[in-house]
């Protein structure tokens, strides 16, 4: 995954978002991926109660997931089963939060290393 770059849009709604995968995936048949988001205000303090949407891009389609509201530390998590993929391929994701009519997002990826 990548460490996010805070969007200039985040200053407009006072919210910033960083998203990272928890770990590499070695076996799509038995292992799930957890994507973690951190929501902060314009001063870098955690924001609770925010739902983060994740869009996962596969070769033939994309899937959308929503987290439970962020906790008091600003963290929100989603756990997902990874679709079969060729070993070594990147799976792209986009995390986004909409607030006050402005959407803030962060993009990243993770690699599936094991056999599909």
N, C-alpha and C positions, 0 to 999 in steps of 0.2 A: 504494500500500500504506500501511499504518499502522505506526507504531512501536508495539510491543506495550506492554501494561500487564502488569507481572509479577503473576501470580496469587498470592493468599494461599496457595493449595495448594502453591506452589513451595517454601515454607518447610518444609512437612511432609516432602517427600522430598529436600530439599536441592538441587533442580534448578530452574533457570529457563530459559525458552525465549523467544526473539525470532525472528520470521520476517518476511521481506520479499521482494517480487518484485525481480528484477534490473533490469527495464526495461519500458516500455510495449510492447505488441504492435501493430504496424502492418499486418502481413500474415499472416493465419493459415495461408496456403498455404505460405509459405516460412520463417516465423520461429517459433522455439520460445520458450517462457517458461522461465526458470530461477528456481526458488524457493529461497531461501537461509535456513537456520535457524542460529541461534547458541545453543549449549547451554552454560550456566554453572552453577557450584555456588552455594551460598548466600553465598559470599564474592565472587561475580562472576568467579571464575577459570574459564577454559575447561575443558570436560569432553570428553574424547575417547572414542571407541568407542560412542557412543549412536546408535541408529537413530531417525530422525524420520519419522513418518507424516504425509503430507499428504492431505487430502480436498479435492477440487476440486468445487464445486457448479455444475452447469450448469442450464439451465432444465428439462430433462427427466430428468436423472439426475445422479449424482455418480460420481467416479472416485477411486480411492485409489492412492497411490504411496508407496513407502518409499525413503528415502535410503540410500546406503552409510553405514557408521558415521562419526560425526563425526571430524574430523581433530584433530591436537594443539592446534589453536587453537579447537576447539569448533564448527567450521563443518561443516555438512552441506548438500548440494545435491541437487536433483532437477530434471531438464530434461524438459519435456513439450510435446507438440504440443497446441496450443489448438484446441478444437472450434469450428466455425463459429458465429459469434455476430453479433448486430446491432452495427454500429459504435457506439461510445460506451457500450455496456453494460458493467456491472461483472461480473467473474467472482470469486466468493467462494472463499476457501480457509481451511482450518483445519489448523494444524500441531499435532501432539501427541507427547508423550513419556510413556511409562509406566515408572515405576521404583518399586520397593518397594510395589507395590499402589496407588500414587497416580499419576494422570494430570495432567500440566501441559499447557496448550494456549495457542495464540495464534491469533487470527483476523485476516484481512486481505482485501484485494481488489486487483485490477488491472483496467485498462480495455483493451479491444480497440478500436483506433482505425480500423483499415483495413477493407477490404471482406471479407466472409466468403467 
